[in-house]
């Protein structure tokens, strides 16, 4: 399990960021809150939640552990996740 990814922001939009870590570009889905915190930075550290499904491997990134924990609570509710 990935705890966090730290690296240079190669690209950022309100819905995703691409982090360059050791010449590997990670496509990470982010929230608007995280986007607001990162929009003027060149380097960052994102706390990660990995969603491994039959048809997809998705990374979700959060600016801090509290935001990630809130996300985990939301997806644990039946009908939301």
ABEGO torsion letter per residue (X at the ends): XBABBBEBBABBBAABBBBBBGGBBBBBBBBAAAAAAAAABABBBBBBBBBBBAABBBBBBBABAAAAAAAAAAAABBGAX
